[in-house]
Amino acid sequence: LHEFNSQAIANMVWAYAVFNFPSNVDFGLHSDLIRLIVSSIESFDDKGLRQLHQWNLWGKERTDKNMLPLDLSQHCLKVFNSTKVFQSRFQNDVARVLHSMGISFEEEVLLNSGYSIDLLVSIDQRKIAVEVDGPSHFIGKTKKPNGKTQLKHRQIR
């Protein structure tokens, strides 16, 4: 581990979060790994900090506590929140159709986790999250979501 650079560490822990295999928990949440991340936090770029945030959320899913100290958790969340949101033409088309049907909704709603959901639809006093996933969210021409999309869907539940 000590030979890994910060991006390799970020990629590795992000992969743990994406795959979510129970056997990964022992290593993915290992105290030596966490100490290494904390001691080298200054070397992580924004991409790495976003990945650390997603891994931290995964750890919280698994253990009900943050993996990183609170100040680092908050810093990673802040960087994660700074990501520019891109609305696709497909998402805009879905919003136009909902609007034309008289359905109430909000766009790009920010959740406490740092994720934003494409549309939050209000129907019969219920709120329903809608993610509008076009081709870039899938592996090749399959209907299988890519790792980033799978992780987001799991972490916004």
N, C-alpha and C positions, 0 to 999 in steps of 0.2 A: 504493500500500500504506500509506503513512504517514497517509492520511486515514481508514483503517479503524479502527474501535474494536476492542477486544480480542475481543468476541464475533463480530464479522464475520471476524476473522482465524481464530479457532477454527473457525467454521463452514466457512471456505474450506479450511483444511488437513484438516479431518475429511472434507470432500467428496473431496479428493484420495485419502485413504485408502480411502474407500468405493468410488469408481469404479475405482481401481487401473489406470488406463490407462497403458501404457508412455510415451506422449508427455507425461504429466504429470510425470514424474520430474524433468526439468530445472528446472521452476519450483517444483514442490512441495517440492523439497529445496534450493532456491537459498540460498546463504549469506546474502544480504541479508534474505531472509525469516526465516531462523533468527536472525540478529542482532536483527531487529525484535522477534521473540517474546521472546528472552532479555532485551532491554532494557526490555520492558514487562510482564514476567511478573507483577508485583505487581497489575496491573489485571485479570487474569483471575479470574473467579469459579470455583467448583467445577465447574460444567458445562463451562466453557472448558478447565479443567485436565484434565478427563476426556477431552475431545476431543483435547487436545494429547497425552495419553498414547497414544491410539489412533493418532494420526498418527505419533508417535514409533515405535510398534511397526511401522507400515507402512514408515517409512523404514528401520528395521532389517531388515525383510523384503527390501527393495530393495537395500540397500547393505551389510548385515551390520554396521552400527554405529548407535549412538544418534544421533539428530539433535540432541538437546539435551544440554547438559553433564550429567554424571552426577548432580550434586546436584539439578538441575531435573527430570531423568528420574525420580529417586527420589521427589521431591515429587509429581509428577504421578501416579506409581504409587500413592503413599500415598492421595491423594485418590480415585483410581479404586477402590481397595480399600475405601474408606469408604462406598461406595454400598450402601444397604440392599438385601438380596436379597429378592425377592418370589417366593414359591412359589404357583403357581396351583392351583386345584382340579384342573385337568387333570393337572398334574405330580403332585399327591398321589394321584390315581387311578391313574396309571401306577405309582407307587411301591408302592401297595397290591397291585396285580396282580402285580408282580414278587415282592413279599414272599410272596403267597399261592402263587406257583409255586416258592418255595424258592430263588429266585435271589438271590445275594449282591450288594449294592450299597451305595454311599455316596451321600449327597445333598449338593448344593452344595459340590463340591470346588473349592478355590481353586487355580488354576494360577499358575506363576511370572509369567505375563503380566499377572496381575491379574484376569483373567476367572474366573468360577466356572462350572462345568458342572453342569447339573441333576442328572444321575445318572452315577455311575461304576460300571458293571456288571462283575462278575467272573464269567467263564465259562471253565472249563478253563484256569485259571491265566493267562488273558488279561484285560486291562482294556479296556472299551469305553465311550467317552464317549457319553452319550445326552442330547440337547437335546430338551426337550418344548416344541415351539413351537405355541402356540394361535393364534387368529385375529389377535391384536394384532401378530404377527410378520410379517404378510403385507400386501401392498398391496391394499386394498379386499377384494373377494371372490375375488381371484385366488389362485393357488398360488405366486405370485412373492414371495419374501422381501423385506421392506423393507431399506433401506440398513443400518440398525443391525444387523439379523439377519445379512445377508450378510457384513458386516465381522466380526462375532463368529465366525461359522462359519469364515471364512478364517483368522482370527488365533488360533483355538484348535487348529488342525491341528498 
